[in-house]
Structure formats: C-alpha cells, structure tokens
Amino acid sequence: MTVRISIANQKGGVGKTTTAVNLGAGLALRDKRVLLVDCDPQGQVATFLGLRQESGLFDLLVSKRPLADLIRQAATDEHPRAGLSILPGDKRTATAQIVLAAEGMRLDCLAEALTRVDADYIVFDTSPSVGLLQEAALYTSDWLISPVAVDYPATEGLAGVLATLKAVNGKGRGCKLLAVLPTMYDEVTKESRATLDQLRQRLGDTVLMPIHRATILRECAAEGVTVWEKDPKSRAAEEYAKLVWRVLDYAR
C-alpha cells in the first residue's frame, strides 16, 4: 500500500521544500520507494535536487500525458539516489491550477492521476497559497506534515492549513495531522522559545523536536544536494532523521 503525505503550510519560507526533499531522500535511504510530487509553481523540488524543472504536473493533469512518461529518477551524476523519483513542476503548475479550476476539476484529480504509482510513499510539496492543488494534495493524502517557522506569521499559516484540512476531510477523506515540524529554530531568541512553547501547549506530542536554523540547509538548496549528501553527521541531518523515523513509525 502506498502512503501519501502532504507537506503544507499556508505561508511561504517555512521550509516546506527542504522538508519534502530531505524526508523523501531519507526514506529512500531506508530502502523505501519514494515519489516526490511538486505541486508548487516555484518548481523547487527539482532545483533542490540539482535537476531541471519540467512541467510534469501540468502535463499530467492538463495535457493528460501518461504518468510513466513524466516521472523522473532523482539521480544525478554524483548522487544515484536509488529509490527516489520525482514528478517535477515549474511555473506552468500555476496555469494548471487555473485551467483545472475553470473546468470544475474535482478534488480527486490527483488521486486518480496517481493511481498506478508503484511506490511506498508519495510526498507532496505544496504551494503556500490555498487553491485547488493544495486541496487536492490534502484530499489525496493519508497524512499531513506542517513545517512551521517559529514566528507568529508561520503559526497563522498552520492555522490556515488545518482549517483547509478540516474542510477537505468534510468531503469524504480522512487525512490526519502526523506532525508539526518547527523549523528555523534559534533557542537564543525569545520569540523562538515562546512560539515553540505555544505550539506544544496547543498541539502536544504532535509537535516534533525543532529543526534549528542552519547554514548547511541553505547550502544544500543552493548546491542541489540533500542534507544526507552534504553532511550526514551534521545536526540538521540528525534532526531530519527524527522526522524520517516518525514517518516510518506512524505513517504505515
């Protein structure tokens, strides 16, 4: 059975793509077959893996091209990345959303298009803006992971995505909140500590140990590598490993 996970928060700059890519890569390193689906018009899943952006999601949902023609292996010359593949996106993803909404596309459009995926996990990287593709990803998913930068605006984005999740679940699906992942944490700052405490008071054990603000994560994005490839012994790698184990333990 394929487990489907959405990475979502209705605020940009909270580490959604970093989380999606490193979660997918971490699962693949543990011998899982993983498909990363880029639902964000920025198309950064491919970029963060050192690959070329392509209009894969547009071609799948609008042009109705076969899924098998659009999935790409995540391998590069330096990094084989066995078990990890992507359905890439680019700026045409925004056009896809407009077209699908105009045509009255149903929320199950992604679920139907991905029916024949042979994978243990599908991980959706979603746009920070609410819209059909974010809703369709949540509708398709079994679980939600919401990265939250530990500042007040990001917690508002969490509230937004939880409200969207509730609305989507009211239409017949049962996606559950697997984890809230605090990101860009700096224990030196009062705001970081206070926001993390507030999240834990509100959501309890759903809130995971935080991902600290780290230069290595920015370097990984710029170089098109995962944290496991850049420095598997770094604190950032150890922190993302805890997220991978959370998924392996609960999202089955």
N, C-alpha and C positions, 0 to 999 in steps of 0.2 A: 504494500500500500504506500502511496506517495503522500508525504506530509507537506502541507503547504503553509508557508509562513510569510506574513506581510511585515515589512519594516516601515513604520509610518509615524509621522508627527506632522501636524499642520503648521509647522514653522520650519523655515529653511535654516541651514547652517548648524544643525544639531548632531551631525554625524551619521545620517541615515545610510548614505552610500558606503562610507567607511565600515559601518556595521554590517551591511549586507554582504559586501565583498569579503571581509575577514571572517564572517560567520560561514559563508559558503565555502571559502577556501579551507577553513578549519575542519568543517565536516568532511570535505573531500580527503583531507589528510588522514582522517579516521576511517577511510575506505568506504565512504558513502558517495553515492552518485547524486550530484547536485546540479540543478539548473537555476541560474540567476536570471530573472526576468526584469528588464529595465522598463519601468512604467513612467519614468520621469523624462520630460522633454530635454533636460540637460544632457542625457545620454552618458552619464559619467561612470556607469558600471564598466563599460569597455575601456574608457580612459584610465580608470584606476587600476586596470589590469594590463595596461600597456598595449591595448588593442585599438583597432579602428572603429569609430562609431558607424553604425549602419541603421537603416530604417526597418529593422526586423519586426518590431511590434506593429508598425503601420502596415507593412506588407502582409502580416498575418491577419490582422483584423479588418483592414480596409480593402487591400488588394486580393485577399483570400488566397495567398500563396501557401503551398504546403509547409507545415511546420518543420519537417525534416530538412527542407531547403534553407531554412533561416537560422537554425541553431548552429552556433559556432563553438568549437572547442576553445577553452580559455588558455591554451598553451601558447607560449612564446618560444623564441629560440633558446632563451636562458632558463625558462621555467616550464617544465612539461605539464604540471597541474593535472595529473591523472584524476579522472572522475568529475572534473569541474567543467561545465559548459555554460554558455550564456545565450539568451535571446536578446540581442542588443537593441538599443534605441538611439534616436537622435532628435533633432528639432521637429521632425515630421510626426513625432508622437503627439505633439500639441495639436497638429492638424487632424490626426486620427481621432482625438477626443472630440473635436468639434464635429467632424463628419458623423461619428457614431451617435453623438447626442442628437444631431439633426435627423438622423434616420431612426431615432427611437430605439437604439440598441438596448437590449436587456442587460441586467447586471450579471447574468451568467455567460456573457460573451467570452470572457477569459477562460472560465471553467470549460466551456465547450471546445474552445480552440486548443486547450492544453490536455484534452482527454487522453491522448495517446503518448504522453511523455513517459519515457522509461527512466525514472529517477526515484531515489529515496526521498529527496527533499526538493521542493521548488521554493525559492526565496524571491519575493517581490520587493524591489526597491521602488518606492512610490514618490510621487510629487508632493511637495508641501501644501499645494493648493487643493482644496476639495474639488472633486469633479468625478466624472464617470469612471475614469480608470482607477483612481484610488478606491472608489466604492466597489468597483468590480473586483479589485485585488482582495479587499477585505471580504467580500461575498464569497470569493473562491477559496479563501484561506481557512485553515483549521485554527491557526494561532496568530496572534499579533505580538510583535515586539516593538516597543516605542522608545527610541533613544530620546533622551531629554537633557539638553544642556542645562546645567544647574543655575539658571537665572529665571526671573519671573516670566518674561515673554515665552520661554520654551514650555513652561508649565501650562500656560494658556493654550499652546499648541497641542499639548497632551489632552487637555480637556476637550478640545475640538475633535480630535481623532476618536476619543472614547464616545463622544456623542454620535459621531458618524457610525461607529461600530454598532452602537445600540440601534440606530435606525436601520442599518443593513440587516442586522440579526432579526429585526422585526419583520423582515420579508422572507423568512424561512430558513436562514442559515444559522450556524452556531459557532462562529469564530470566537475564540476565547483569548483573553489577555494572558499571555505567557509571562511577560516580563516588562518592566520599565527599567531601562538602562540609563542611569545617569552618566553623562558624558562631559568632557571638558572640565573635570572637577579639579579644583585647587583648594586643598584644605587650609591654605594660608588665608584665604579670603573669607570674610564673614558671610558674604552672600552665598557662596558655595555651600558652606556648612549649614546655613539656615535653610536653604532650599532643599538640600538633601534630607534634613530632619523633617521638613514639612511633607515631603514625598513619602517618607517611611511612616509617618503618623497617619497619613491618608490611605496608603495602599499596602502597608505592612510588608510581608515577605515577598510580594510581587516585585518590590524594588531591589535590584541586584546591587552588588558591590560596584562602585563607580569606576568608569574609565577616566584616568587622570589626563589632564591636558598634557600633550607630549609632542615635542618637535618631530619625533620619528613618524607619527601618523601623518603629518603634513608632508614629510619627505616621501613616504610611501605613495601618497596620492600623486605627487609630482613625478615620481620615477616609474609609476605604473607597476608597483610590486605590492604584495601583501605584507603584513607585519611579520608573518612567519618566514618570508623570504628575506626581508630586510634584517631582522634580528630576532630569532625565535626565543632568545633568552631575555629580551627586554621586558620591562614592567608592562608595557602595552600589550605585548604578546601574552603574557601571563594573565592579564585581566580579560582579554578577549577569549582566552582558553576557558575561563569560567563560564562565559556565555555559551560556548560550544557545548560544554558538559551539561549546562542547564537544558539545552535543547535535546541532547541525547537522552537525558534522564526523563524529561517530561513530554516532549513532542514526539510521541511514537504512535 
